Amino acid sequence: MSFAPQIKIPATYMRGGTSKGVFFKLSDLPKEAQQAGTIRDQILLRVIGSPDPYGKQIDGMGAATSSTSKTVILAKSDKPNHDVDYLFGQVSIDSAFVDWSGNCGNLTAAVGAFAITNGLVDQHKIPENGICTVNIWQANIQKTIIAHVPITNGQVQETGDFELDGVTFPAAEVQIEFLDPADDGGAMFPTGNLVDILTVPEVGEFQATFINAGIPTIFLNAEDIGYEGTELQEVINSDAVALARFEKIRAYGAKQMGLIQDISEAQKRQHTPKIAFVSKPKAYVSSSGKTIAEQDADLLVRALSMGKLHHAMMGTAAVAIGTAAAIPGTLVNIAAGGGEREAVRFGHPSGTLRVGAQAVLENGQWAVKKAVMSRSARVLMEGWVRIPQETLD
């Protein structure tokens, strides 16, 4: 019996914020995968090493967490005033499924650098020294994001002294602006309320803030679901009963937000919405052993991604946090002390993060003009990934 050799696909493995992913130029993918569809999904699944019933992704580039089971496809944009089109695929670990329903805010920090290095940004825009402004079209959510990428001697600067909690080593700071991050398909608050009652059969009733900004997110009060808000990953991720309860709450919240019509649909929409819980600031020790004092944060937030508590905070969820914090009356704003604010620093399992948002009340509806945060990014490896030929069958 003969076996065909593996095929090679040019790729770059990058860290962006507190996530890692495999980056591709659209034109480098096999022709069958340059359009959305089954072949593209099969390739990305095989690259990452999914589906893996062992939950380890040993035979792929993934690292068996929601933060590392990620793929990005980039192309030069033909959209006016944009440099690059950014498509994000969240790859399921244990099932044959790629979720295209949302953005990855963390990997956004790496998009600008990749685009510059790979010729997707016009040369005249790149200074010899200074900041290159990359206008990104986020194709999943149809939104504009601006990345401010430092350039030194004509090349992307990756090293620096900017420290990001959740990332071990310092790097160069990349400022990211999410323009008009609320969902164009509906109101920022899909129910029309800043706070709703979410009823989940056999679980209970909870106050909830539903918001479409950055990524659809369900915010709960930590104390309402039996937590302090200071929890680290192992407390929740080792509790199968708690994870199942969170997933059930998420499913019913998704239906109340109008994202799904039937609870069963949540299984095929793992990436969105996110579910998070908030509390007033308290002292705690982060996952790295760093002490976070009560005065170090305006509030505490813990968020789940792909069914597990995130080790830090998803970038898109940080946009939702910043936006909700800016609007008096949301659970996030109340946990942060109430009142009007244009920036908030929140505590997460790995430390703290500051995010700014400009929210305005227009014709009785809340709108957010932009949200801003700083991240960092770095190339970890570049070359080719290899996958079996039969992946294309």
C-alpha positions in Angstrom: 0.0 0.0 0.0 1.4 3.4 -1.0 0.9 6.7 0.9 1.0 10.1 -0.6 3.6 12.5 0.9 2.3 15.3 3.2 1.6 18.7 1.6 3.4 21.9 2.9 1.6 25.1 3.5 3.5 28.4 4.3 2.5 29.5 7.8 3.6 31.6 10.8 3.0 30.7 14.4 2.5 33.9 16.4 1.6 35.0 19.8 -0.9 37.9 20.0 -1.8 39.2 23.4 -2.4 36.1 25.6 -3.3 33.8 22.7 -1.3 31.9 20.1 -2.4 30.9 16.6 -1.3 29.7 13.2 -1.4 32.5 10.6 -1.8 32.1 6.9 -1.9 34.3 3.8 -5.1 33.4 1.9 -3.1 33.1 -1.3 -0.8 30.5 0.3 -3.6 28.1 1.1 -4.4 25.3 -1.3 -6.8 26.6 -4.0 -9.6 24.4 -2.6 -9.2 26.2 0.8 -9.2 29.8 -0.6 -12.9 29.8 -0.3 -15.0 29.2 2.8 -16.2 25.6 3.1 -15.5 22.0 4.1 -12.0 21.7 2.7 -10.8 24.9 4.5 -12.2 23.7 7.8 -10.7 20.3 7.3 -7.2 21.8 6.7 -7.4 24.0 9.8 -8.6 21.2 12.0 -5.7 19.0 10.8 -3.2 21.8 11.3 -4.3 22.4 14.9 -4.7 18.7 15.6 -8.5 18.4 16.0 -10.8 16.6 16.7 -8.8 15.0 19.5 -10.7 12.6 21.8 -7.7 12.8 24.2 -8.1 16.5 24.4 -4.4 17.2 23.9 -3.9 18.1 20.2 -0.6 16.2 20.3 -0.8 15.6 16.5 -1.1 19.3 15.6 -0.1 22.9 16.4 -2.7 23.5 19.1 -2.0 23.3 22.8 -5.4 22.0 24.0 -6.7 25.4 25.3 -9.1 27.9 23.9 -6.2 30.4 23.8 -4.1 28.2 21.6 -6.6 26.4 19.3 -6.8 29.3 16.9 -6.2 30.1 13.2 -6.0 33.3 11.2 -6.3 33.9 7.4 -5.2 37.3 6.1 -5.4 38.9 2.7 -4.7 42.3 1.2 -7.9 44.2 1.4 -9.8 45.6 -1.5 -12.1 47.5 0.9 -11.5 51.3 0.7 -9.3 52.7 3.4 -8.3 49.2 4.7 -5.0 47.4 4.4 -5.8 43.8 5.3 -8.8 41.5 5.7 -8.6 39.4 8.9 -10.6 36.2 9.2 -10.5 34.3 12.5 -11.3 30.6 13.0 -11.7 29.2 16.6 -10.9 25.5 16.3 -12.8 23.1 18.6 -10.4 20.8 20.5 -12.5 17.6 20.7 -15.0 18.0 17.8 -14.7 18.5 14.1 -15.8 22.1 14.1 -14.3 25.5 13.3 -16.3 28.4 14.8 -16.3 31.5 12.5 -18.9 33.5 14.6 -16.6 36.0 16.2 -13.3 37.8 16.4 -10.2 37.1 18.5 -9.1 40.4 20.1 -5.8 39.0 21.4 -4.6 37.8 18.0 -5.7 41.1 16.5 -2.4 42.4 18.1 -0.4 40.1 15.7 -2.4 40.9 12.6 -0.8 44.2 11.9 2.7 42.8 12.3 2.0 39.8 10.1 0.5 42.1 7.4 3.5 44.4 7.4 6.0 41.6 7.3 4.2 39.7 4.5 3.6 42.5 2.1 0.0 43.1 2.8 0.5 46.8 3.8 1.7 49.2 1.1 5.3 50.1 1.5 4.8 53.8 1.5 2.8 53.5 4.8 5.7 51.9 6.7 8.0 54.4 8.3 11.7 53.7 8.7 11.2 54.4 12.4 8.0 55.2 14.2 4.5 53.8 14.2 2.8 52.1 11.3 -1.0 52.4 11.4 -2.6 49.3 9.9 -6.3 49.5 9.1 -7.8 46.0 9.5 -11.1 44.8 8.2 -12.3 42.1 10.7 -14.3 39.9 8.3 -16.0 37.7 10.9 -17.8 40.7 12.5 -17.6 43.2 9.7 -15.8 45.8 11.7 -12.8 48.1 11.4 -9.8 47.7 13.8 -6.7 49.9 13.8 -3.4 48.5 15.0 -0.5 50.9 15.8 2.6 48.8 15.2 6.1 50.0 16.2 8.7 50.0 13.5 12.5 50.2 14.0 14.9 50.4 11.0 12.1 49.5 8.6 11.1 46.3 10.4 8.4 45.4 12.9 9.7 45.9 16.4 8.7 42.9 18.5 10.9 43.3 21.6 10.4 46.0 24.2 9.6 46.6 27.9 5.8 46.5 27.7 4.5 44.0 30.2 1.1 42.3 29.8 -0.3 40.2 32.6 -0.7 36.7 31.4 2.4 36.9 29.2 5.7 35.8 30.7 8.1 38.1 28.9 8.0 41.8 28.0 7.6 42.9 24.4 6.8 45.9 22.2 3.5 47.6 22.9 0.9 47.5 20.2 -2.1 49.8 20.7 -5.4 48.5 19.3 -8.5 50.6 18.5 -11.8 48.7 18.0 -14.0 51.2 16.1 -17.7 51.1 16.6 -17.4 47.7 18.2 -21.1 47.2 18.8 -23.1 44.8 16.7 -24.5 46.5 13.6 -27.2 43.8 13.2 -29.0 45.0 16.3 -28.8 47.1 19.5 -25.8 47.1 21.7 -28.2 45.8 24.4 -30.2 43.2 22.4 -33.1 43.1 24.9 -33.2 46.8 25.3 -32.3 46.6 28.9 -29.1 47.3 30.8 -30.0 44.5 33.3 -32.3 41.5 32.7 -33.5 38.5 34.6 -32.1 35.3 33.0 -34.1 32.3 34.0 -32.3 28.9 33.5 -34.4 25.8 34.3 -33.1 23.7 37.1 -30.4 26.3 37.8 -32.0 29.5 38.9 -32.7 33.1 38.1 -29.9 35.6 37.8 -29.4 39.3 37.0 -27.6 39.6 33.7 -26.3 42.3 31.4 -26.4 41.2 27.8 -24.1 43.2 25.5 -23.0 43.1 21.9 -19.7 45.0 21.9 -16.4 43.4 20.9 -18.1 40.1 21.2 -21.6 39.1 22.4 -21.2 38.7 26.2 -23.3 37.7 29.2 -22.3 39.3 32.4 -23.4 37.9 35.8 -22.7 38.9 39.4 -20.2 36.6 41.0 -22.0 36.4 44.3 -25.3 35.4 42.5 -23.7 32.2 41.2 -21.7 31.4 44.4 -18.3 32.9 43.6 -16.1 35.6 45.0 -14.7 36.9 41.7 -11.1 36.1 42.7 -11.2 32.5 41.4 -8.3 31.1 39.3 -8.6 28.5 36.6 -8.2 25.3 38.6 -11.2 26.2 40.9 -13.7 26.2 38.1 -12.0 24.1 35.4 -11.7 21.1 37.7 -15.4 21.3 38.6 -17.3 19.4 35.9 -20.6 20.3 37.5 -19.8 24.0 37.5 -18.7 23.9 33.9 -21.9 22.2 32.8 -23.9 24.8 34.7 -22.0 27.7 33.0 -22.7 26.1 29.6 -26.4 25.8 30.4 -26.6 29.4 31.5 -24.7 30.5 28.4 -27.1 28.6 26.1 -30.2 30.2 27.7 -28.5 33.5 27.6 -27.7 33.1 23.9 -31.3 32.4 23.3 -32.5 35.5 25.3 -30.0 37.6 23.3 -31.5 36.3 20.0 -28.3 34.7 18.9 -29.9 31.2 18.6 -33.5 30.1 18.3 -33.2 26.8 20.1 -31.0 25.8 23.1 -29.4 22.9 21.2 -27.9 25.4 18.7 -25.4 26.6 21.4 -23.4 23.4 20.8 -22.5 24.7 17.4 -21.8 28.2 18.6 -19.0 27.6 21.1 -17.1 30.8 20.5 -20.0 33.2 21.1 -21.5 34.4 23.3 -19.0 34.6 26.1 -20.1 34.3 29.7 -18.4 36.3 32.5 -18.9 37.2 36.1 -18.0 40.4 37.9 -17.5 41.6 41.4 -16.2 44.6 43.3 -12.5 44.8 43.7 -10.8 42.5 46.3 -7.3 41.5 47.0 -6.1 38.1 45.5 -3.1 36.3 44.3 -2.8 35.9 40.6 -1.9 32.6 38.8 1.7 33.8 38.6 1.9 34.4 42.4 1.6 38.2 42.0 -0.5 39.9 44.7 -3.2 42.1 43.3 -4.3 44.6 45.9 -7.9 45.8 46.2 -6.8 49.3 45.0 -5.1 47.8 41.9 -8.4 47.3 40.0 -11.8 49.0 39.7 -13.5 45.6 39.5 -12.8 41.9 39.1 -13.9 39.9 36.0 -13.6 36.2 35.2 -14.7 34.9 31.8 -15.1 31.5 30.2 -14.0 30.7 26.6 -14.9 27.5 24.8 -16.3 26.0 28.0 -13.3 26.7 30.3 -12.3 29.7 32.5 -9.8 31.8 30.6 -6.3 32.1 32.1 -6.4 35.9 31.6 -9.0 37.8 29.4 -10.0 37.5 25.8 -9.4 40.8 24.0 -12.9 41.0 22.6 -14.4 40.3 26.0 -12.1 43.2 27.3 -13.9 45.4 24.8 -17.2 44.3 26.2 -16.0 45.0 29.7 -14.8 48.4 28.8 -18.0 49.3 27.0 -20.3 48.0 29.7 -18.2 49.8 32.4 -18.7 53.1 30.6 -22.5 52.8 30.7 -24.1 53.6 34.1 -26.4 50.9 35.3 -24.9 47.8 33.8 -23.7 45.1 36.2 -20.1 45.8 35.1 -20.5 49.5 35.8 -22.1 48.9 39.2 -19.3 46.5 40.2 -16.8 49.2 39.2 -18.5 51.7 41.5 -21.0 53.2 39.1 -21.0 56.6 37.4 -19.6 57.7 34.1 -16.1 56.6 33.1 -14.0 56.3 29.9 -11.6 53.7 31.2 -11.5 50.8 33.6 -8.8 48.6 35.1 -10.1 45.1 35.9 -8.5 42.2 37.6 -8.4 38.8 35.9 -6.8 35.5 36.9 -3.4 36.5 35.6 -3.3 40.1 36.8 -4.9 43.4 35.6 -5.8 45.1 32.3 -6.8 48.6 31.4 -9.3 49.2 28.6 -10.9 52.5 27.5 -14.2 53.0 25.8 -16.2 56.0 24.7 -19.9 55.5 25.0 -22.6 58.0 24.1 -26.4 58.1 24.4 -27.9 58.8 21.0 -31.6 59.0 20.4 -32.2 57.0 23.6 -29.8 54.2 22.5 -26.3 53.6 23.8 -23.5 53.6 21.2 -19.8 53.1 21.6 -17.4 55.0 19.2 -14.3 53.0 20.0 -12.6 50.9 22.6 -8.8 51.0 23.1 -6.3 48.7 24.8 -2.7 47.7 24.5 -1.4 44.3 23.6 1.9 42.8 22.3 2.8 40.3 19.7 5.7 38.2 18.5 6.6 35.7 15.8 7.3 32.3 17.4 8.1 30.3 14.3 7.7 30.6 10.6 8.0 28.3 7.6 5.5 25.5 6.7 3.0 23.4 8.4 2.5 19.9 7.0 -0.7 17.9 6.7 -1.6 14.6 5.1 -2.7 14.8 1.4 -6.0 13.1 2.2 -7.0 16.2 4.3 -8.0 17.7 0.9 -10.2 14.9 -0.1 
